[in-house]
Amino acid sequence: MTPIENHSYLKICGELANHLSISLASARRQVDIHAAKQGLRDSASKMAIAKNMLDDLKMKRNSDEDPPAKTLDKLLEALAADENFMVED
């Protein structure tokens, strides 16, 4: 059985997963990858990396002029060449 991990670390990873719209396991994996690139293995450094990643996401989200919904709307707009394209018959 795997040991119970630090709950505050899991909470930060959960917030990171929420902001990235990914699973908790994927968020933890991303933190582990960043820690491995820096050669860090202890839980305190992983927690600091997760906090930094979360803070960067929050700052980026606050500095964006368009909210994510408007960005999605822009991506879903049809181009002039594709306006008459039919997906189904």
VMD Tcl script that draws the C-alpha trace (Angstrom):
set ca {
  {0.00 0.00 0.00}
  {1.23 3.48 -0.73}
  {1.81 5.74 2.27}
  {-0.48 8.66 2.99}
  {1.14 11.78 1.65}
  {1.22 15.31 2.94}
  {-2.33 16.66 2.75}
  {-1.23 20.23 2.09}
  {0.84 19.01 -0.89}
  {-2.18 17.13 -2.23}
  {-4.34 20.23 -1.76}
  {-1.92 22.38 -3.77}
  {-1.73 19.73 -6.47}
  {-5.54 19.60 -6.49}
  {-5.73 23.35 -7.04}
  {-3.12 23.05 -9.78}
  {-5.15 20.28 -11.40}
  {-8.27 22.43 -11.19}
  {-6.59 25.39 -12.89}
  {-5.11 23.18 -15.61}
  {-8.31 21.12 -16.03}
  {-6.41 17.87 -15.57}
  {-6.54 15.03 -13.06}
  {-4.79 15.12 -9.71}
  {-2.44 12.36 -10.81}
  {-1.45 14.34 -13.90}
  {-0.81 17.46 -11.83}
  {1.35 15.49 -9.41}
  {3.20 13.97 -12.35}
  {3.92 17.44 -13.76}
  {5.29 18.57 -10.40}
  {7.42 15.41 -10.23}
  {8.78 16.08 -13.72}
  {9.71 19.66 -12.83}
  {11.36 18.44 -9.62}
  {13.29 15.74 -11.47}
  {14.57 18.27 -14.02}
  {15.94 20.33 -11.13}
  {17.33 17.26 -9.37}
  {15.07 17.64 -6.32}
  {13.48 14.67 -4.60}
  {12.32 15.77 -1.15}
  {8.68 16.59 -0.46}
  {9.37 20.15 0.73}
  {10.94 21.11 -2.60}
  {8.11 19.44 -4.53}
  {5.64 21.45 -2.48}
  {7.54 24.65 -3.28}
  {7.55 23.78 -6.99}
  {3.80 23.10 -6.92}
  {3.20 26.44 -5.18}
  {5.33 28.25 -7.77}
  {3.48 26.56 -10.63}
  {0.13 27.49 -9.07}
  {1.19 31.09 -8.47}
  {2.43 31.37 -12.08}
  {-0.91 30.08 -13.37}
  {-2.86 32.50 -11.19}
  {-0.73 35.44 -12.30}
  {-1.05 34.43 -15.94}
  {-4.80 34.03 -15.63}
  {-5.12 37.45 -13.94}
  {-3.00 39.16 -16.58}
  {-4.93 37.67 -19.52}
  {-7.16 40.21 -21.15}
  {-9.62 37.57 -22.33}
  {-11.21 35.06 -19.99}
  {-10.99 31.39 -21.05}
  {-14.60 31.42 -22.35}
  {-13.80 34.18 -24.84}
  {-10.67 32.36 -25.94}
  {-12.75 29.25 -26.63}
  {-15.27 31.33 -28.59}
  {-12.45 32.69 -30.75}
  {-11.14 29.18 -31.40}
  {-14.59 27.93 -32.39}
  {-15.27 30.68 -34.93}
  {-15.40 29.51 -38.53}
  {-12.88 30.82 -41.00}
  {-14.15 32.44 -44.19}
  {-13.01 29.44 -46.25}
  {-14.79 26.98 -43.94}
  {-18.12 28.76 -43.45}
  {-20.06 26.50 -45.81}
  {-18.39 23.27 -44.77}
  {-20.83 20.58 -43.62}
  {-19.78 18.02 -41.05}
  {-22.77 15.73 -41.66}
  {-25.02 15.13 -44.62}
}
mol new
graphics top color blue
foreach p $ca { graphics top sphere $p radius 0.5 }
foreach p [lrange $ca 0 end-1] q [lrange $ca 1 end] { graphics top cylinder $p $q radius 0.2 }
display resetview
